[in-house]
Amino acid sequence: MQSIQIEFFGRISDRMGAKLSCEMGSAAMTVGQLRERLSQDYDYDELLKLSIRPVINDGMVQESALITLDDRVAFFSPLSGG
């Protein structure tokens, strides 16, 4: 089975780590499907919040965006500051 690499930035990286690998079948999955799978696999509902922004290949994407094996996937927590 093939896998994709996922990166995490901001406060979610404290829980998920900076990077992890996720097994993926031969079919593409959406960002929303990946988000739900990670949330279940790691028991971390914070990933389901839409304020956690998904990125594929350096571009912000919607939940319906398809992820394929060659894509670089990342999730960014919102930043705060003054």
Buried (B, 14 or more C-beta within 10 A) or exposed (E): EEEBEBBBBBBBBEEBEEEBEBEBEEEEBBBBBBBBBBBEEBEEEBBEEEEBBBBBEEEEBEEEBEBEEEBEBBBBBEEEEE
